[in-house]
Amino acid sequence: MFYIFNKFDLITDESLQELIEDMPAERREKAINYKNKDDKKACAMAYYLLCQGLKEEYNIDSFELEYNEYGKPYLKNNDKIFFNIAHTKSVVACVISDTEVGIDVEEVRAYNESVAKKILSDEEFEKVKEDKDFIKYWTIKEAVCKCEGTGIANFDFKHINYEHYDFDMRYYPENDAYLTICYKK
């Protein structure tokens, strides 16, 4: 199941403060350290979506997080529920699954051709005709990377065997953003 939030203007300063206060210390510190208010909102809402999803799907009211060596979060003492979160300036998303999962969301923006050549296969690069084409590939690749939990620095974006994954991609026109969820088969 996945959850999405894209109404940042509905979060008042007071409600943001309440969201941040309800977070565990580590996550609260992360939210507070963001300079930009929308980044603080995104961080707080990502955690809120996770909490709501765990409560709705699994009746889990409290939990602790632990992280693998690359920083991918997991539920402590639970190897049956997996989750991942992503956010941009205008969209927050959370996915919860019974298999390893990754999610990415990106707003369409101008892409850099030299970056595209580094992360896209030759076949993929040939298919990129406009900015949205690149963003689609980027969200797929980052979702796979996050599903694997190896960290961006250790991931070969150019050579992904897509047969090992299932994908769900959506476009949100009100935010001009693409969201991709990657599930490990």
N, C-alpha and C positions, 0 to 999 in steps of 0.2 A: 504494500500500500504506500502511496506517496501523498505528501501534503505540501501545499504551496500557499504562499502569502505574497501579495503584491500591492497592498494598499498602505504603503508607508505613511501616507498623510493621516491615517486614522490613529496612529500612535502618538499620543500626546506626551509631553515631557513627564507628566505625572505617571502615566501608564508605563513609559519606558523605565522610569526609576523603579516602579514596582516589579517589572519583569527582571531587571538586573538584581534587585534585592533577593528575589526568589531563586537565583542561580547559585550553584555551589561556588566556593571561593575561587577556584582555579578559572572557571568559566567567567565569573563575575569580573575578575581582574582583566581577563582578555577583553571583555566588552568595554570596561572603563578605559582601557589604554587606547582604544580607537580615538583618533582626533575628530573624525567626521561623525556627525550625529546619525546620518543614515547608516554608516558602518556599525555604530553601536546598536541601532535598531535591528539591523540584519543579524548581528550576532545574538542578540537577545531573542529575536523571533525564531531563529534556527533552533535554539535550545527549547523554546516553548513548543514548537512543532514536534520535536522529538518527544518531549514529555507527554503531550496530548496524544500522539500516535501510540506510544507505549501503553498509555492508560486505556485508550479505545480498543486497541488490537489485542493486548495481552493482560489487561487489568494490572499493570505494573504502576504503582504509585511512587515508589522511590527506587533509585538505582545509583550505582557508582560507575564511573567510566575508568577504563584503563587504555593504554595506548601501546601499539606495537613499536618496534624500534625506529620506524619511519614516521610515527606520529598519527597513524590511523586509529581512530577511537573504536572501542568495543565496550559492550556492557560487561562489567566485572562479574566473574563467576557465572557467565551465561554463554554457552557456545552454540546456542540454537537460534538466537535472534541477532540479526545483523542490521546495521543502519549506516546511513551516510547523509551528510548535509552539504548544501552549497548555497551561495548567495552572490548577488550582484548588487548594484546600487538600487535596483527596483524590484528584485524578485528574491525570495527565500524559498528553498525547497528542502524537504526531508523525505527520505525513503527508508522503509523498514521492511525487512524480508526474512525468510527462513534460509536464505543462501547468501553468500558473499555478494555485496552490492556496492555500486559506486554511482554517484550522481554529479552532474555538472549543469550549470545554467550560465549562459552568457548573453549579453545584449549584443546585437549586431553593431559592429563598428569596423572601421577601415582596417584591413589586414596588411601586414608587412610581408612582401613577397619572399624576402630572404628567410624569415622565420618559417613561412609556409614550406619552403623547399627543404628545411631541416627536419620538419616533423611529418610531412606528407610523403607517401610513396609517390613514385613517378606517375602512376596511374591516377591517384587521387589528385595530385597537383594539376594534371591535365583537365580534370573535371571542374576545377575552381574557375568560375567565370565572373563571380562578384563576391562581395564581402560576406553575404549570408552563406554562400557555399563553404567558405573557409570556416565560419563559425560552426556550421553543422559538423564538419569533420573535427574541429577542435573539441566540441562538447563530447563527441563520441570517444575520442582518444583520452580526454581527461577523465571521463567516467570509467573507462577501462583501467586507467592508471589507479584511480581511487578504489576501484573494485579489488584490484590486486594488492593495494596497500603497500606498495614499494617506494612511494615517494617519486616526485617528478625527476629528481636528479638521477635516479637509478632506473629509469624506464625508457625503453626503446620505442618512442612514439612512431617511428617510421615503419617498423615491421611488426604489426599486430596481426595475430591470427584470429580473425573475427569469428571463426567457427566455434570457439570455446565460450561464446557469450550470446545472450539474448539482449535485445535493446528495445527501449520504448522512447521515442522521440516526440516532442510536442513543441509547437510554436505558439507564443503568446503575443499576438499583434499589439495589444495595448502597451506592452513593454518592449516590443521589437526584440524579443529574446527567444532563444532556443534552449530547451531542456532535454537532456538525454539521461536515461537511467540504464545502467549496465548490470545485468544479472549473470553470475557465473553459472554455466550449465552443469 
